[in-house]
Amino acid sequence: MLGMTGYSFKENYLSEVYFSTEVKSVNHRFLDINVAMPYFLNSLELKVRDYIKKRLCRGKVEVSIHIKVKEGGCAVNVDLNAAKQYYDALTSVISTLNIKDEVKLFHLTKFDDIFIVDKKRDYSEYWDDIERSLDYNIAQILEMKRAEGDRTKKDLFNIIDSIRDDIKTIKEKTPELEKYLYDTIKNKIQEMLGDKVDEVRILNEVGALVSRSCINEEIERLQIHIDQFISISNEDFEVGKRLDFICQEMHREINTIGSKIFDAVLTGNVISIKNSIEKIREQIRNIE
């Protein structure tokens, strides 16, 4: 069982470039990947996404990659044609509006397309280094997610123990309730009809009514769901959605039990189980 929260940051220094990788993961129903990187690394975005998809199954994941070429690692080119066009345009504005000013160099430096940093190099050559850095990030995040999952699993098992206690109480008192229901219905029928109805027929009819109120099958299915919940919780990956489905089935069974029980004390146990299931569903929203 893994949680969905984790964070990792790594810096890397190569001969020509410095780059960093940062990965954040938070709770989310599905796997949602956001990648932020310089435009000249866009060719690597699909590789980053595929890399994450193979290692994480659920959560909102933000990946940031920053890269900086060391001094001397790139060339700066000047587009003189563009510079002249900007100069002429600014001169025209000054002349037309009778502005008492003149075009200076610092005006031209504000236009990014005049001074061009040569970043046309093939940055895909750094993919192996970026991948190794992401390996470090994911290893750290998985460690955090595993620790979170262990804490959550401990809480879930405590809640499951509480549900088992409530089921035990209901199961132990069920035969007593069935006998009480049987005797009550039988006496009511006899009071209403007296000796007009055959005793065997009365017993058959009462038995059929009591059988429809029996909750043994629901209790058995509820216990099976709990065993499945425990088994899946001990797995490592992609357990959250399956656990949520089992909770839905558990809720269905306890609703049926609640509709058949007429004892005030056991109704309290039914409500307790419903509350416990809701607590579980809240917890597993944090599980991958």
N, C-alpha and C positions, 0 to 999 in steps of 0.2 A: 504494500500500500504506500502510495506516494502522495504528498501534498501538492499544491500548485504554486507555492510561493518560493522564490529564490532570486538571488542577485550575485553577479560576478563581474569583476573588471580586471583587465590584464593589459599591461603596457609591454611593447616589444620594440627593441632597438636593433635595426639592421644596418648594414654598411651605408646604404643610401637613403633609407627612409626610417621614420618613426611611425608606428601605428598602434592603436589601441582597440580592443574589442570589449564591448559591454553588453551583458544580457540580463534582462529583467523578466521575471515571470510572476503573474498574479492570477487570481481566480477568474475563470471564465467558463461558460458552458461548453464551448468548443475550442479548437485550436485556432487562435487568431494571431498571425505573425505580422509584425510591423518592422520594416528594415529601414534604417537611416544611415546613409553613407554619402560621400562626395559624388557628384555627378559623373566624374571620370571613373568611378568604380561600378557604375550601373550594370556593366556586363557581368558582374559577379553576383548580382542580386538573386537570380534564380538558384545559383549554387548555394547561397546562404539559406534560402527558404527550404530547399530540398534537404539540406543538412539538418535543419531544425526539425522538419517533419519526421525524419528517421529516428529522432532521439526523444522527442516530446510528443505527447498524445493529446493534451488538453491544457487550456490556459491561455491568457493573453500574454504573448511573448514579444518583447521589444528588443531588437538587436541594433546596436549602434557601432559603427566602424569609422574611426577617424584615422587619417593618414597625413603625414607631413613629410615632404621631401626635404632632406637636409641641405644646408647651404652648399651651393655648387652642384646640387643634384639635378637642377633643371635650368633651362635658359629662358630669358625674357626677351621677347621680340616686340618691336614697335611697328604698328601699322601707320606709316607716315601718310598714306592716302586718307585714312579715316581721320587722322589728326588734322590734316589740312581742311577737310570738310567741316569738322567741328569748329575749327578756328574761323573759317569764313562765315559759318552760321552765327557764331557768337559776335563776330565783328559787325555783321549785318544788323543784329538785334541792337547792339550799342549805338550804331549809326542811326537806325530808324527811330529809336526811342530817345535819342539825344541824351544817352547816359554818359555821365562824365567818368569813364573808366576805360580800361583797355584789357585785352585778353592776355592773361599771364599763364605760365606753365601750370600752376597749381589748379587752374580751371580745367585744363585738359586731363589732368590725372584723375578726375572724377569719373571719366568715361572708361568703363572696363574693357571695351573692345579696342582701345588704343594700345594699351600695354598688355600683351598676351603672354601668360606663363605657359611654357611648353609642357603640357601634361598629356601629350598624345602617346606617350610610351605605353606599352602593353602591360597594364597593371595586373593582368591575369597571372603573370609570372609569380606574383606574391600569394596566389591562392593557397598553396601548400602551407605557407607561414600563417596565413589567416585561419586556415582550418585547424592548425595545431593550437592556435590561441583560443579558438572556439571550443576545442576539445577540453582545454583547461576550464573555460567558463561553464560548460555543460557538466563537467565532473563536479565542480563546486555546487552548482545548482541542484544536481541530483542528490548530493549529500544533504543539502538543506531540506529538500523535498522529502527525503527518506526520514529525516529526523521529525519533520512535521507529521508525516504519515504515521510514524510510530506513536507519537503523542495522541493523535486522533484515534488510532486503533484502540489504544488503552481506554480512552473515554467511551468509545463505542461499545467495547466489551463490558464495561461497567453498566451501561444502559441495558445491554442485552441480558445481563444477570438480573437486573431489576424486572425486566419483562418475564423472564423465566420464573421468578418468584411469584409474580402475579398469576401466571398460567398455572403454577402448582397449586395455588390457593383455589382457583376456579375449578381445577380438575378434581381436587380432593372433596369439594363440596357438591359437585355435580350429582352423584348418586343420591345424596340426601334431598336435593332439590327435585330430582325426578320422582322420587317416592312421594314427596309432599304434593307435587303437582298431580300425580296419579290418584292419590287418596282424595285430594280436594275435588277433582273433576268427578270422580266416582260418586262421592257423597252428594254433590250437587245434583247429579242426574237422578240418583235414588230419591232425593228429597222432592224433586219435581215430578217424577213418574211413579214413585212408589214401587209396587210389585207388578206393574203392567208390562215391564220389559224384561226379557230373559236375561239372567245374570251373566251368562257367557257372552251375549251380545254386548252388554255393557262393558265387560272387561276388554273385549276386542276394540270397541270404539275408543275407550279411554286409552288403551295401549297405543292406538294409532295416533291420537292427539299428542301423547307424551313423546312418541317417536319423532314427530315433526318438530318438537322443541329440543331434541337431543343435539348437543354441541360437540360430541366426541370427534366427529370427522373434522370439524373446523379446528379443534384443538390440535389434532394430529397434523393437519396441513400447516398450521401455524408453527408447530415445532420443526417440521421439515424445512420451512422457509428460514427459520433461525439457524438451523444447521448449515444451510446453503450460504447464509450471510456470513457465518464464521469462516467457512471454507474459502469463499471469494476474498474476504478481508485479508487472508494470509497470502494472497497472491501479490505480485509486485506492480503490474501495469494494468491500466485501463479497467479499474474496478468500480469507479464512481458511478457510472451510468447503470451498471448491472446491479449495484447495491440499491440504487434508487428504485429500480424496477421491483426488486424483492420487497422493498418497503411498501410499495403500492399494493402488492399481493398480501402482505401482512395486514395492512390497513383494511383490505377487503374482508379478510377472515374475521378480524376483531369486530368489524361493523356487524357482521352476521351474528357473531356470538352475542353482541350487545342487544340485538333485536330479539333474541330468544331468552335472555336472562331477565327474570323479574325480581331478583333478590337485590335489595338496596346495597348490601355490603359488596356483593360481587360486581354490581354496576360500578362501584368505586374502583375495583380492580380493572375493569374494562376501560374506564376513563384514564387510569394510570398508564395502561398499555398504549392507548392512543397518544397520550402526551409523550411517552417515551419514543414512539415511532417518529413523531414530529421532531423531537430533539435529534434523532439519528439523521433525518433528512436534512436538517440544518447543517450538521457536521459534515456530511458527505458532499455538500456543495464545495467543500475545500479539498476534495480528493480527486486526483487525476483518474 
